[in-house]
């Protein structure tokens, strides 16, 4: 057993900024967000410190980024994370008040600009699972379960959700993002109170779409107005319609799909059935009604588009089996898919 209990010591040299600028070397954080970029953002937003303090503005930016990585930790424990490997360089430890003050001094402007610069697609054209033909696959997705601090200014902005048992303990924040489906990298984000529909926030992100993208959307984004606005960006569309919608049939295609028009947008409707088999053998079947601006059934077969929509958040492709339904639609049987990924 002695050989199994043997230990070895590994040493590593890390190059850090000098003096008060050293904190912030948390794993690969400074590799993704370099010093030069942070300093430029601070200068452009006018938030660079006027005098050198124990907490320069650059360190404050990395501290706020680290708070997002460790949302369950308090200020002091987050500070310990970003300085854990720098005991000799950073012998002083700021107070919790000092860390709070630097957040207030920075404000949202530099972080908003930093996000605008860094947000965008990250996959190369040859990366598997990020493209369909010549289009990069992207999607809108929303979340309304994020809690915000229970403070008067925040409550005045977001309010609190009321239900029959009273109201929520914390204000809730709705976040809608445009993502690259293959990597889940954010292209843009919008947030605010939970009352407006997700499509209201998604409209703020429509300028990010262009003719190199294929937008994959779920039933929450199928309104006629929103669909027409998405089509006007030049992006191709593949979205799921609510089952209660029955578009007019203009022409039936040989593969069972049919052509229609919604708010002046020519669309092809594909009725499909998706069967999901989980690892524990549970099978779930659902009927999908998909609408797409890819009208040519020869170049874009219905089975191929059904599988593409199903895989938009990374469902496995190697075990996908397609077959036709009696009514001319498409069916997909997918194994090893986590329940809830195919909503």
N, C-alpha and C positions, 0 to 999 in steps of 0.2 A: 504493500500500500504506500510505501514511502515515495515511490516514483510517481504515483498518482497525486500525491500531495505537494509535489515540488512546485515552486513558484519562480517566476522570472520577472524582471523589472524592465519596462519599456519607457524610453525617454523620447520626447519630441520637442523640437524647437519651433516656436510660434513667433512670428514677427508681428508686433503690435505697435500701435501709435504710442507716442511718448507722453509720459506724465498724465495729466488729467484727461487726456483723450483716449487713454487705453481701454476703458470699459466698452463693451460692445462686441468682443470677440467670442460670440456664442456659437460654437460649432461652425457651420458654413454661412452664418448670417452675413458676415462682412464680405464673404465671397460673392453672395448674391446682391447685396446692397453695398457697393464700395464707398469708401470715405469720400472720394471726389464727387460722387453723385449726391451724397447727403449734403456736403458743403455747398454745392451749386444750388440745390433746392432751398437751403436756408438763406442763401444770398438773394435768390430770386423772389422769395416771399418776405424778405426783410425781417427774418427772425434770428439772425446770427447775434450772439451775445455782444453787448456793448463793452463789457469788461469781462475778463477771464475769471470765472468762478470755479468752485469745486465741481460743479455740474455744467460743463459747456453745452451749448445747444445740440451739437452733434451727438453727444452722449445721451441727451434726452430723447433723440429720435430712436436710437437703438434700444433704449429702455422701454419706450412705448411699443416697439415691435416685439420685444421679448415678452411684454405683458400679454400680447395676443397669442404667443406661443404657449404661455403658461397661465391661462385664464383663471384657474382655481387657486393661484398663489397670491399672497399679499405683496405689497410694494417691496418690503425688505427681503423676502425670499426670492423675488424676481431679481433684485439687485445682486444677491448672492450667486444666482445662476450665471449672470453675465460677467462676474468677476471671480468665479471659482478658481480659475487657473492663473490668476494674477495677484497673489497675496503680497509679493514684494513690490510690484508696481503700484498697486492700489491699497496702501495700508489704511487709508481713511475710509470710513463708512458713513454715508450721508444719512440724515434723519428721514423719517417718513414724510415730514412736512416739506423738506427740501425736494424730495422726489415729486410730491404733489404740486409744489410751486412750479417746477420746471414744466410739467404737463400744461399747466395753465398759461405759462409764459409762451410756450410754443403755439398753442392753439391748434385748430384743425388744418390751417392752410398748408403748411409744409407736408403733412401726411397725405393730404388730398393730392397735391402735386406729385408727390413720390409715387402714389398709386397710379396716377394717370400715366406717368413715364414707364413704369414697370409692367402695367397690365398689357396683355396682348397674347397672341398665339405663340407657343414655344416649340411645337413639333416641326420637324423637318418634313418636306414633302414625301420622303421615302419611309417615314415612321409608320409602322403597321397600325391600322385601326383608327387613323385620324382623318382619312379622306374617303369619299365615294367618287370614283372616277376622277375628275379634275377639281372637285369641290371639297373644301375643308368643312367638316361637319361641326356645327355649333348648335347650342340649345339654350333656351331660357330656363331658369329654375329659380324657385322662390322658397323662402323660409319665413315663417311668422312666429316662431317659438323662441326667438332671442329675447332675453330679459335685459332691460335697461335699469340704471340706478333709480331708486325711488326718491327722487328729489323734486322740489317744486318746479324748477325750470324744465326738467325732463318731462314731468307729468303734464305741464302746460302744453308741451309740444306733442307728445305721444298719447296722452290720456291713459286711462285704464279700461280694460275690457270688462263689461258688466254682463253678468249672467244671473240666473234665478237664485243662486246662493249668495249673491253679493257682487263683489268685483275682485279682479286679480290683485295679488299682493304687489306685483311689480308692473310697470309699464312694459308693453311688448313692442318689439321692433320688427317690421317686415323688411326683408332684404330680398331683392331680385337681382340675379346676376346673369350675364351672358357668358357662357363657358365654351371652351373647346372640348368637345366630348371625349376625344381620345386621351387627352392629358388632364382634363378638368382645370386647365389654366383659365383664369378670369380674363375676359376681354374688357369687361366693364361691370359696374354695379350701381344700383340705386336703392335707397332705403328711406323709410319714414313710418308714419302711423300704419296700423294694420287695417284700418277701415277700407282704403281704396283697394280695388282688385289688383292682382299681380300684373295684369296687362297694362295698367296705368303707369306703373313704374317701368315696365319693359319698354314702353313707348319712348322713354327718355334715352334708351340705349340703341334705338333703331339706327341712328347715324353710324354706328359701328359696323353695321352689316354692309356687304358689297357683293358684287357679282362673282366673287371667288368662293362664296360660302353656300352651304346647304343647311338650312335651318330646320332642326327637328324639334317639334313642340308637342306638348301633351294637351289634354282637353281644356285646361285652364286658359289657353291662349287661342281659342278657336272662334272668337267673335268676328263678325263680318268686317267691321271697321278695322280691327287690328290686323286681320288677314290681308286686307287691301293695302294697309300701310307697310306691312312686311314685304309684300310683293313689289311695291314701288321702289324699294331699295336696290333692286336688281338681284337679290339673293334668291336661290331656288328654295322651295318649301316642301317639307314632308311633315305633316302634322296630323294629329288624331282629332277627329270630330266627336262630339257627344253622340251617343247612340240614338238619341231622340231626333237628331237632325236628318232630314230626308231631302237631299239636294235634287233638283230637277235633272232628269236624264236626257242629255242631248244626243248622245250616240253611245252605243255599246261596243266595246272593243273585243277582239277575239279571246283575250285572256280572262274575260269576265268583268274587268273594270269598265268604267264608263266616264264619259266626259260631261262636265257641267260648267256653270259660270256663277261666281259669287262676287257681287259688287264689281263687275267688270273684269274679274280675274278668271282666266280659263284654268280649270283644274281637272284632274283625273281622280276619280274616287275608287278606292280599293276596299272591298269588304273582306275581312280576314278573320281567321280564328287562330288564337295563339294558345298553345298548351305548354305549360311549364312543369317540368319534373324536377323536384328538389333532390338533394343528396339522400334524404331519408325516404324517398319513394312517393311523396305526396304529389299528386298531379292536380293542377289548377288550369281551367280553361276559360278564356274570355274572348268575346267578339270585339274586334277592332274595326273602325271605319276610318280609313286614312285618306287624306287629300294631299295631292302633290301637284306641283307645276311641271314635273317631268312627264310630259304627255305621250311620248313615244313608247308604246308598249313593247316594241321590238328591241330597242336599245336599253330600256329600263324595265325588265320583267317585273310583274307584280310580286312574285315570290322573293325576288332580290330586295325590293323596297320594304316588304314586310319584315324581312330579317334585319335590314339596316335599321329600321325604326326600333325594333326590339333590342338591338345591340347598342343603342345610343349612349348608355352609361357603362359600357364595357362588358356586357354579357358575352359569354364564351362563344366563339364562332366555330370552333373545331368540331362541335357536336351538334350543329344545327342541321335539322332535316326538314325539308319542305315538301309539301304535297298539296294537290288541288282539292278543293271542296266540291261537292256535287253541284252547287249552284254557281260554280265558276270562280269562287274566291280563292284564298290561299290559306294554308294552315302551317303552323310552325311548331315543331316539337323540340324543346331545348332542355338539355340535361345540365345538372349542376349549376343552377341559377338560384341566387339568394332570393327568397320571397320578398316582394315589394320593389324589386328593381324594374319591374315591367309594367308599372302603373301608367 
